[in-house]
């Protein structure tokens, strides 16, 4: 149950092909930073204020800083593991190598929350902005009955389901976002957030910041937990390891730059937001940023511009996250942890089609039928747990295999990983009890799957020598 | 057994003729070279302009055919025909049916890179309506005048469509008594940026695809009779062109692929790897359209296909 997959086994599996399949080290510092920013902005900032401000009040600005620091610390830990175990599968693979199979399976369950559930949350947010865009441009809204989850006064959330379906079709077709497309997306996102900040500050009123922390430190901590959702993706930088030019210098720098850019924008957005309207108004505000803009300017066009930008950039984020989810399940399929169906490549499109269909169905159902707040908190929960495990993994791997070549080492070891884990645990402690309950249920389901299927079918368990597989 | 060449008076027609000449040098096959002319209005017109035009067309066809005859030479058995039809596609397909052709050889459009095939408007139509396999000639294809077919390679992906291609390749190798080569292409030209799972994720997918392909190849090879010489392999590259170029090719080799004949909507969503192979292949490609009659091996006339009416 605690068997570990040898690190060289991972490396063998993904070793470059003989015929020049090696990816060139072509990513420089700028692009790497753009990857971090691109993967991060868009996951949460467009929707998270609505959920977080009612918890913390104007103090939400501090929550953003807290979440940002945590994200940066864990991203650094990710970078070390990614440079030591340069494989796909993210923290699932790292954990498999450091802490054993059952922990890896638990982490995979968390990742399903980080990717699958966050994709659902993000697509719900997309629906809100699409609706806002329709309203600003044409003056009508999609009826509430087909635009909200059952708990929120509707039957199901059609726009969210449509978005997931579209992304699924693109992925099945084998569409990828190119590095250039990503940079364009980043610029769009930063531009509309800048627009929001500039317009937001014209409506700034210091009175709105009083009282700064109506719910005290606890409120700020709780909000930071939810907000962490919007920092998902910073770890994308660390997984680029093998393609990065001069990773020793560029990886940590890119993580730092991306974190600074993202956190600065987030804090400014939050400040502009809470300065523009009393914190009580945030609750239940759909397509929050656009609504605030409309209220400040009294005209619809800035809101429309923002909604249009959000619609485009959230689409790209959903695509990336769904892609990530399908590839994690693919990696699990190849380890024998999940049935073979997750691990078949379709001869027509050369993509794991059935895997993608299953992922999109799951995410589509979540997006269509579960309220946004629940999704956000669950995502944060899963992500934070996975991040904590990764931070601990750094310490474990340093102790068990100190001689492994590491492309990048965490600065300030062991303080950094310990701090990282501590921050993550603190944020977890602020999440609501229902989230803990749901998370426990989820882990229970994962445990059942593990003991009934995975433990028996795992390729390591069946004694298949993964590491010595003949290179073809 | 008869192969049909679609003749045009340009370089593409010359290339197709060169391929046709090479194909029929072995295997007891005859060649029909067909030039399709626009239909003229059958009634007399004012000042007899129509008759003048008809006379011009006749002369033009005669000249082109004379040139073709000279190019092909006497070493192969060939018949030269000209036909009038509303469209080139219709003329070609009608002639193929009349002459019981089991393969139609076409030249490339002019816009493609030298040494590769570019799908033009006529080829595109023929690809979607042809009742028989098509041989597509790369631009500037010029084998020696006494060259003959040396090997048949089949692009194989393990899908039902590639089963058809495989069967056709086996038939072709039997008819021309050639060794067969089975290849699967592993292409990793698409990377997601940013990736949240590491950039080796696609490599993992590619490795799995390679394993599946080898499995499918073995199943297909097991069905072969013993008298066929066959080799099999998997090649990879960052894109289709790189993968295809990394293979050794003989002079006088053709590549057989299946084609799915997707409708316009499906094409948008699914794309087609056969289209990409056709565009990237350095050797002539024999495309087996879905539902086409494949009678390359035995000496029976091609059955009528319901595809024509579709």
Interface residues (C-beta under 8 A of the other chain):
Chain A: X13 X14 X16 X17 X19 X20 X21 X23 X35 X36 X38 X39 X82 X86 X87 X88 X89 X90 X115 X169 X172 X173 X174 X175 X176 X177 X178 X179 X181 X182 X233 X235 X236 X237 X239 X240 X241 X242 X243 X320 X321 X323 X324 X327 X328 X330 X331 X334 X343 X344 X345 X347 X348 X349 X350 X351 X352 X472
Chain B: X157 X158 X159 X161 X162 X186 X187 X188 X190 X191 X192 X193 X194 X195 X196 X197 X198 X199 X200 X201 X203 X204 X205 X206 X207 X208 X209 X210 X212 X213 X214 X216 X234 X235 X236 X237 X238 X242 X246 X260 X269 X270 X271 X273
